[in-house]
Amino acid sequence: MLRKFPTANLKISIIAFTITLIAAGETIALKPLSLPGGENGIGFDDMGFAPSIHRVLVPAGRSGNLDLIDPDTEQITAIGGFSSRASFGGGHGQGVTSSDEGRGLLFATDRDAKRLDVVDPKTQSVIATAPLASGPDYVRYVSTTGEVWVTEPSAARIEVFSVPEDSAPKPAHVDFISVPGGPESLIVDNARGRAYTHLWTDTTLAIDLKSRKIAKRWKNGCRGSRGIAMDAARGFLFVGCDEGKLTVLDLNKGAELGTASSGSGVDIIAYDSHLAHAYLPGEESATMAIVGISSRGAATVLATVKTDEGAHCVAADDRDQVYVCDPSKGTILVFKDSLKLYKHGSLHPPEEAFLLN
């Protein structure tokens, strides 16, 4: 049922509704989903959703698998062929730790082997490889140029590969992009012709996709820049700060639009454009903040969910489901996000507010 609240009572209504959600945050049920070979722990890192194959991508580190989760059935497809280890030593530097989709293929980086792998999701196998010049972190496909970009933080650069459009798509090194003081995280905005990455402190960079030059430098309000996400349609860039904060930046001007606090130890973040919710897991606080984003970029914590110590990465699918990594147990914690404040998270309604009851 929809209830109307007069404008005079709007502020009180918003506060009461939000507090109810925060109080209920601890009761949100997170369902553990076991991964093949995960019983000894997995050093998860980058996770994401691949719309073209409708699967959640979970590079499962030590297990030697790139796991694909079907959001509808929770069935897991484990693609092998990556470096594996018998035990989990903590951190997230083992085996395959990042992946992305492009041209019907999957691209994944293997930290142990220092290798870029091309995966055919139809045959569920690695079909081409290329050596990396340094230890990898993020891998992202750039559709406007047909390239694959791999961040290499230890060398303060991004390595660029071309990928031929033939039956043997072996990546070939074409360039390095120097990023002194970074790079941390990477996301591609094909519509604006830019990629975004962070320095390790308080700065976000916009890199031109064609020239591969740094086009803009924006202060992001972090003491330690970490995760990244984007709402390209509404022009928002989300920055996760290690100290426990989300910053919303204007993608066109770099201006700060909003901030919200979360638990400490934020690393990988995610965003659901349908709900306009950002997700910030804190590995130190063992909690995750669900943050509503208004039409103007304001950020409000709607709920805080109890996760597990070390849970520092998250992904969201197109079914409003959220996937949080649990490294020590080698599992993925899944829940349905049904929190709604206003349509698209707007905190700036017109004459009257409509809240779901």
C-alpha positions as CSV (number, residue, x, y, z in Angstrom):
1,M,0.0,0.0,0.0
2,L,1.2,3.5,-0.7
3,R,0.9,6.2,2.0
4,K,1.0,9.9,1.4
5,F,2.9,12.2,3.7
6,P,2.3,16.0,3.7
7,T,5.3,18.2,2.9
8,A,5.4,19.5,6.5
9,N,6.0,15.9,7.8
10,L,8.4,14.9,5.1
11,K,11.7,15.3,7.1
12,I,10.4,13.4,10.1
13,S,9.0,10.6,7.8
14,I,12.3,10.2,6.0
15,I,14.2,9.9,9.2
16,A,11.8,7.4,10.8
17,F,11.7,5.3,7.7
18,T,15.5,5.3,7.3
19,I,16.1,4.4,11.0
20,T,13.7,1.5,10.6
21,L,15.8,0.1,7.7
22,I,19.1,0.6,9.6
23,A,17.7,-1.1,12.6
24,A,16.5,-4.0,10.4
25,G,19.8,-4.2,8.6
26,E,21.3,-6.8,11.0
27,T,18.4,-9.1,10.2
28,I,18.8,-9.2,6.4
29,A,19.5,-12.9,5.6
30,L,22.7,-13.5,3.6
31,K,22.6,-17.0,2.1
32,P,26.1,-18.7,1.8
33,L,26.8,-20.1,-1.6
34,S,29.7,-22.6,-1.6
35,L,32.2,-22.5,-4.5
36,P,34.0,-25.5,-6.0
37,G,37.3,-26.0,-4.1
38,G,36.5,-23.2,-1.7
39,E,36.5,-25.1,1.5
40,N,40.0,-24.0,2.4
41,G,39.3,-20.4,1.8
42,I,39.7,-18.2,-1.3
43,G,41.4,-14.8,-1.7
44,F,38.7,-13.1,-3.6
45,D,39.2,-9.6,-5.1
46,D,37.5,-8.2,-8.2
47,M,33.9,-9.5,-8.9
48,G,31.3,-8.3,-11.4
49,F,28.3,-9.0,-13.5
50,A,28.5,-9.9,-17.3
51,P,25.2,-8.9,-18.9
52,S,25.9,-10.5,-22.3
53,I,26.1,-14.0,-20.7
54,H,23.9,-13.1,-17.7
55,R,26.4,-14.5,-15.2
56,V,28.1,-13.1,-12.1
57,L,31.9,-13.4,-12.6
58,V,33.8,-14.6,-9.5
59,P,37.5,-15.1,-10.0
60,A,38.1,-17.7,-7.3
61,G,41.8,-17.2,-6.7
62,R,43.5,-20.1,-5.0
63,S,40.9,-22.7,-6.3
64,G,42.2,-22.2,-9.9
65,N,38.7,-21.5,-11.2
66,L,36.8,-18.6,-12.7
67,D,33.3,-19.3,-11.4
68,L,30.2,-18.1,-13.2
69,I,27.0,-17.9,-11.1
70,D,23.6,-18.0,-12.8
71,P,21.5,-15.4,-10.9
72,D,18.3,-17.3,-11.6
73,T,19.3,-20.7,-10.5
74,E,22.4,-20.1,-8.4
75,Q,24.0,-22.8,-10.5
76,I,27.8,-22.4,-10.6
77,T,30.0,-23.2,-13.6
78,A,33.7,-23.5,-12.7
79,I,36.1,-22.8,-15.5
80,G,39.6,-24.1,-14.8
81,G,43.0,-23.6,-16.3
82,F,44.3,-21.0,-13.9
83,S,47.0,-21.2,-11.2
84,S,45.9,-23.0,-8.1
85,R,47.3,-23.6,-4.6
86,A,46.4,-26.1,-1.9
87,S,46.0,-23.6,0.9
88,F,44.8,-20.1,1.4
89,G,47.5,-17.8,2.8
90,G,45.4,-14.7,3.4
91,G,45.2,-11.6,1.1
92,H,44.1,-11.8,-2.5
93,G,47.3,-12.4,-4.5
94,Q,46.7,-16.0,-5.5
95,G,45.6,-17.3,-8.9
96,V,42.9,-15.6,-11.0
97,T,41.6,-12.4,-9.3
98,S,40.0,-10.2,-11.9
99,S,37.8,-10.7,-15.0
100,D,35.7,-8.8,-17.5
101,E,33.5,-9.5,-20.6
102,G,33.9,-8.4,-24.2
103,R,33.0,-9.6,-27.7
104,G,31.4,-12.8,-26.3
105,L,34.7,-13.6,-24.5
106,L,35.9,-13.3,-20.9
107,F,39.3,-11.8,-20.0
108,A,41.0,-12.8,-16.8
109,T,44.3,-12.1,-15.0
110,D,46.3,-14.8,-13.2
111,R,48.5,-13.2,-10.6
112,D,50.6,-16.3,-9.9
113,A,51.4,-16.8,-13.6
114,K,51.5,-13.0,-14.4
115,R,49.3,-13.9,-17.4
116,L,46.3,-12.5,-19.3
117,D,43.9,-15.3,-20.3
118,V,41.1,-15.2,-22.8
119,V,38.2,-17.5,-22.0
120,D,35.4,-18.8,-24.2
121,P,32.4,-19.1,-22.0
122,K,30.7,-21.5,-24.5
123,T,33.5,-24.1,-24.4
124,Q,34.3,-23.1,-20.8
125,S,38.0,-23.1,-21.5
126,V,41.1,-20.8,-21.9
127,I,41.6,-20.3,-25.6
128,A,44.5,-17.8,-25.7
129,T,47.1,-16.3,-23.3
130,A,49.6,-13.4,-23.2
131,P,52.4,-12.7,-20.6
132,L,52.0,-9.6,-18.4
133,A,54.9,-7.3,-17.8
134,S,54.2,-6.9,-14.1
135,G,51.8,-8.3,-11.5
136,P,48.2,-7.5,-12.4
137,D,45.3,-6.1,-10.5
138,Y,42.2,-5.1,-12.6
139,V,41.4,-6.2,-16.2
140,R,38.8,-4.3,-18.3
141,Y,37.7,-4.6,-21.9
142,V,37.4,-1.3,-23.9
143,S,34.8,-1.8,-26.6
144,T,35.4,1.5,-28.4
145,T,39.0,0.5,-29.2
146,G,38.8,-3.3,-29.0
147,E,41.6,-3.3,-26.4
148,V,42.1,-4.9,-23.0
149,W,43.6,-2.8,-20.2
150,V,45.3,-4.4,-17.2
151,T,46.4,-2.3,-14.1
152,E,49.8,-3.1,-12.8
153,P,50.1,-1.2,-9.5
154,S,53.6,-2.4,-8.6
155,A,54.9,-0.8,-11.8
156,A,52.5,2.3,-11.5
157,R,51.0,1.7,-14.9
158,I,48.3,0.2,-17.1
159,E,49.3,-2.3,-19.7
160,V,47.3,-2.2,-23.0
161,F,46.6,-5.1,-25.3
162,S,45.0,-5.4,-28.7
163,V,42.8,-8.4,-29.3
164,P,42.4,-9.6,-32.9
165,E,38.9,-10.4,-34.1
166,D,39.5,-13.9,-35.3
167,S,39.2,-17.5,-34.2
168,A,42.5,-17.2,-32.2
169,P,42.1,-13.9,-30.2
170,K,45.6,-13.9,-28.8
171,P,46.2,-10.5,-27.0
172,A,49.2,-8.5,-28.1
173,H,50.9,-5.8,-26.0
174,V,50.6,-2.3,-27.6
175,D,51.3,0.3,-24.9
176,F,51.9,1.3,-21.2
177,I,50.0,4.1,-19.6
178,S,52.1,5.6,-16.8
179,V,50.1,6.3,-13.5
180,P,52.5,7.5,-10.8
181,G,50.9,7.0,-7.4
182,G,48.5,4.4,-8.7
183,P,46.6,2.8,-10.4
184,E,44.0,1.5,-8.0
185,S,40.7,0.2,-9.5
186,L,39.6,0.7,-13.2
187,I,36.2,1.3,-14.9
188,V,35.5,2.1,-18.5
189,D,33.0,4.8,-19.7
190,N,32.7,4.1,-23.4
191,A,30.0,6.7,-23.9
192,R,32.4,9.5,-22.7
193,G,35.5,7.9,-24.2
194,R,37.2,7.7,-20.9
195,A,38.5,5.2,-18.3
196,Y,38.6,6.1,-14.6
197,T,41.2,5.0,-12.0
198,H,42.5,6.2,-8.7
199,L,45.7,7.2,-7.1
200,W,46.2,5.5,-3.7
201,T,45.4,8.7,-1.8
202,D,42.8,11.4,-2.6
203,T,42.7,11.6,-6.4
204,T,40.7,10.0,-9.3
205,L,42.0,10.2,-12.9
206,A,40.0,10.3,-16.1
207,I,42.0,8.7,-19.0
208,D,41.1,9.3,-22.7
209,L,40.5,5.9,-24.3
210,K,42.0,6.8,-27.7
211,S,45.0,8.9,-26.8
212,R,45.6,7.0,-23.6
213,K,46.5,10.2,-21.9
214,I,45.3,11.5,-18.5
215,A,42.6,14.0,-19.3
216,K,41.4,15.0,-15.8
217,R,42.5,14.8,-12.2
218,W,39.7,15.1,-9.6
219,K,40.0,15.2,-5.8
220,N,37.7,12.5,-4.4
221,G,37.7,13.2,-0.7
222,C,39.3,9.9,0.3
223,R,42.3,9.4,2.5
224,G,42.8,6.1,0.8
225,S,41.1,5.6,-2.6
226,R,40.0,2.0,-3.3
227,G,36.8,0.8,-5.0
228,I,35.1,2.2,-8.1
229,A,31.6,2.0,-9.7
230,M,29.6,4.1,-12.0
231,D,26.1,5.2,-13.1
232,A,27.0,6.3,-16.7
233,A,23.4,7.3,-17.6
234,R,23.0,9.7,-14.7
235,G,26.7,10.8,-14.8
236,F,27.9,9.6,-11.4
237,L,31.2,8.0,-10.4
238,F,31.4,6.3,-7.0
239,V,34.6,6.1,-5.1
240,G,35.1,3.8,-2.1
241,C,37.4,5.1,0.6
242,D,39.4,2.6,2.7
243,E,38.7,4.6,5.9
244,G,35.0,3.8,5.4
245,K,33.3,6.3,3.1
246,L,31.6,6.6,-0.3
247,T,32.1,9.7,-2.4
248,V,29.9,10.5,-5.4
249,L,31.6,12.5,-8.2
250,D,30.1,14.2,-11.3
251,L,31.4,12.3,-14.3
252,N,31.4,15.4,-16.5
253,K,32.9,18.0,-14.1
254,G,34.5,15.9,-11.3
255,A,32.6,17.9,-8.6
256,E,31.8,16.1,-5.4
257,L,28.0,15.6,-5.2
258,G,27.6,13.5,-2.0
259,T,29.2,11.3,0.7
260,A,28.1,8.6,3.1
261,S,29.9,6.8,5.9
262,S,30.3,3.0,6.1
263,G,32.3,0.4,8.0
264,S,36.1,0.5,7.8
265,G,38.2,-1.4,5.4
266,V,36.3,-0.6,2.2
267,D,37.8,-2.1,-1.0
268,I,35.7,-3.4,-3.9
269,I,32.3,-1.7,-4.2
270,A,29.3,-2.3,-6.5
271,Y,26.2,-0.4,-7.7
272,D,22.7,-1.4,-8.8
273,S,21.5,1.2,-11.3
274,H,17.9,-0.1,-11.1
275,L,17.6,0.6,-7.4
276,A,20.2,3.4,-7.4
277,H,21.9,1.6,-4.5
278,A,25.7,1.4,-3.9
279,Y,27.2,-1.4,-1.8
280,L,30.3,-0.8,0.5
281,P,31.6,-3.9,2.4
282,G,34.1,-3.2,5.1
283,E,36.5,-6.0,5.7
284,E,37.6,-4.6,9.1
285,S,34.1,-3.8,10.4
286,A,32.6,-7.0,9.0
287,T,29.6,-5.0,7.8
288,M,28.3,-3.6,4.5
289,A,26.5,-0.3,4.0
290,I,23.6,-0.1,1.5
291,V,23.6,3.5,0.2
292,G,20.8,5.1,-1.7
293,I,21.8,7.6,-4.4
294,S,19.4,10.5,-5.2
295,S,18.8,12.0,-8.6
296,R,21.2,14.8,-7.6
297,G,23.9,12.4,-6.3
298,A,23.2,12.7,-2.6
299,A,24.2,9.6,-0.7
300,T,22.2,8.2,2.3
301,V,22.9,5.0,4.2
302,L,19.7,2.9,4.1
303,A,20.9,-0.1,6.0
304,T,23.9,-1.8,7.4
305,V,24.3,-5.5,6.8
306,K,26.4,-7.9,9.0
307,T,28.8,-9.8,6.8
308,D,32.1,-11.5,7.9
309,E,35.6,-10.4,8.8
310,G,37.6,-10.0,5.6
311,A,34.6,-9.6,3.4
312,H,35.9,-6.8,1.2
313,C,34.3,-7.4,-2.3
314,V,30.8,-7.3,-3.7
315,A,28.9,-7.5,-7.0
316,A,25.3,-6.8,-8.1
317,D,23.4,-8.5,-10.8
318,D,20.3,-7.3,-12.9
319,R,17.9,-9.0,-10.5
320,D,18.6,-6.7,-7.5
321,Q,20.6,-9.5,-5.9
322,V,23.9,-8.8,-4.2
323,Y,27.0,-11.1,-3.8
324,V,29.5,-10.5,-1.1
325,C,32.7,-12.5,-0.8
326,D,33.6,-14.4,2.3
327,P,37.3,-15.3,1.9
328,S,37.9,-17.3,5.0
329,K,35.1,-19.7,4.2
330,G,35.5,-19.7,0.5
331,T,31.9,-18.8,-0.1
332,I,29.7,-16.1,-1.6
333,L,27.0,-14.4,0.6
334,V,23.9,-13.7,-1.5
335,F,20.8,-11.6,-0.7
336,K,17.9,-9.9,-2.4
337,D,17.9,-6.1,-2.0
338,S,14.3,-5.1,-1.5
339,L,15.0,-1.7,0.2
340,K,13.3,1.2,-1.4
341,L,13.0,4.8,-0.2
342,Y,12.0,6.7,-3.3
343,K,12.1,5.7,-7.0
344,H,15.8,5.6,-8.1
345,G,16.8,6.6,-4.6
346,S,15.7,10.2,-4.9
347,L,15.8,12.1,-1.7
348,H,14.4,15.2,-3.4
349,P,10.7,14.4,-4.0
350,P,8.1,17.0,-5.2
351,E,5.2,18.3,-3.1
352,E,4.6,14.9,-1.4
353,A,6.6,11.8,-0.6
354,F,5.4,8.3,-1.4
355,L,6.8,5.5,0.8
356,L,6.2,1.8,0.3
357,N,4.5,0.1,3.2
